[in-house]
Amino acid sequence: MNGYISALDVETGKVLWTTNPLSCNSDFVIYGDYIITGYGFTDEPDFLYIIDKSNGAFVKKIPLANGPDVIGMKGNHIFIRTYSYEYEFVIE
């Protein structure tokens, strides 16, 4: 099982936390206290994940029609490009 994010202590190299597998195989962005990333592949469900960057816990899991390819931000707008769709979410 792969496709996860790990946080490392930059001084010691120690792994601080790791998300559940199958939660990241795309770009990711950091917004405040959150990491925004996505996962999707062939027959697996496709999602956008909002992850607490202090502990790797999932805060929100948003279903997508296809696996995310590119994730970007401008202000409080998140832009997601999948294999065949484009999404825009606003963080309030």
Salt bridges, closest charged atoms under 4 A:
GLU86 OE2 - ARG81 NE 3.99
GLU88 OE2 - HIS77 ND1 2.52
